[in-house]
């Protein structure tokens, strides 16, 4: 039996460069990516899922035509393919373009936030936050999760929380004109990754959502 070599970060970056070399709308590249993503080969699927989340982060919506397929994949991948499932969750969140799609993905991401694997929790938290930026009814729940991760999470969880909190605060800012100045200050501070004193940031989520 031939065991595939490990897929490293450098491989993912090289795959992104190859993908982006094709001129927009990159139909052939997208078709090849989706073919690999739906492959029965777990290794090929994991590599394709990593590429999907990377190119979707570069060009959100590039796989929008297949957002439903991505959500189905998240729901169907077995637990032992946790890396592919985490990558696919991020790709699905970045490509979901309708409320129905986002709300179908939300419970899957919510459940994965409780996974025993730190990497899965971190990816799920980021995906859940991406959904909450577009869906106001998810924001309070996600804000609490992000704040808890920022305070007590692992390094990966804290990194996701610092990255996603400003986006959520800015989304709230747009929706609540009366609180615009408070939220703008919070978003700017988080964007610069300043450390909040415990008594100052402790109420950040509640301030943004009052």
Number of C-alpha atoms within 10 A of each C-alpha: 3 4 6 8 7 9 13 9 10 9 14 18 15 12 18 17 12 11 18 16 11 13 10 10 10 13 13 13 17 19 12 12 21 19 13 19 26 16 14 9 10 16 19 19 23 23 22 25 27 28 24 29 24 19 23 20 16 13 13 18 19 21 25 19 13 16 22 20 17 28 25 16 19 23 16 10 16 11 10 9 13 18 20 26 28 26 24 32 33 29 30 32 31 26 27 27 18 13 12 11 17 24 16 16 24 24 12 16 27 17 12 22 22 14 16 9 12 16 17 22 23 26 24 30 28 25 27 30 29 22 28 24 20 17 16 14 11 16 24 17 15 25 23 14 19 28 20 15 21 19 14 11 19 15 13 15 26 19 17 22 26 20 18 23 25 21 18 26 27 20 19 21 20 13 12 13 10 10 16 17 11 14 25 17 13 21 21 14 14 20 15 11 13 10 11 13 8 9 8 9 15 14 12 19 21 12 13 21 15 7
